[in-house]
Amino acid sequence: MFGLVFFILFAPRVTGFFCTSSDLELSYTFCDSIAHDFQFNVTPCSILNKSVWQAALTWIPKSDITFLKVIFTVWYDGTRALHWKEVVCSGDDDEYYVCGRLKGETVETTFDIKGRRTMFPKGDYTVILHAFSDDSEQNMVMCLNFTMIVKEDAF
């Protein structure tokens, strides 16, 4: 019994649902073995007739965020559709709320995602997000595997 309680209290959260609706399903899993304090929500949960999603992020980083590089790789029905790297925080004149946060400090922010820049055809999308606290991509602070299932064409 003690082992089961220990596992439940200290095992990393494996899967989370952002949202599910008649036209869209968004979920994530962690692709690293680190337990994370992480929560992410998107509204409205629809890909049809919406130009902007509102996102809410709560995260407690495991290291200081003076430098942050993110790498997005998007797969559509098994084919790599996008590979994008961006330095979000460099330590100089950073514009994002997450920049400058300290290890263990709670990051709570909301932001818009402009979803209609891309028309998403019906299908399965996988987005791998790697976040590093160094430019050499050696110190990973987060790895998420997002799944987006578009249930009907947006056009």
TATAUR-V669179 format. One record per backbone hydrogen bond with DSSP energy under -1.0 kcal/mol. CO is the residue of the C=O (numbers start at 1). NH is the residue of the N-H. Records with the same first field share a line. If there is no record, write none. Layout:
CO: NH + NH
//
This chain:
1: 5
2: 6
3: 7
4: 8
5: 9
6: 10
7: 11
16: 28
19: 26
23: 151
24: 21
25: 149
26: 18 + 19
27: 147
28: 16
29: 145
37: 60
39: 58
41: 56
43: 54
44: 46
51: 116
53: 113
54: 43
55: 111
56: 41
57: 109
58: 39
59: 107
61: 104
65: 100
68: 88 + 89
69: 132
70: 86
71: 130
72: 84
73: 128
74: 81 + 82
75: 126
76: 79
79: 76
82: 74
84: 72
86: 70
89: 68
96: 99
98: 101
101: 65
102: 105
107: 59
109: 57
111: 55
113: 53 + 115
123: 150
124: 77
125: 148
126: 75
127: 146
128: 73
129: 144
130: 71
131: 141 + 142
132: 69
134: 137
139: 133
142: 131
143: 31
144: 129
145: 29
146: 127
147: 27
148: 125
149: 25
150: 123
//
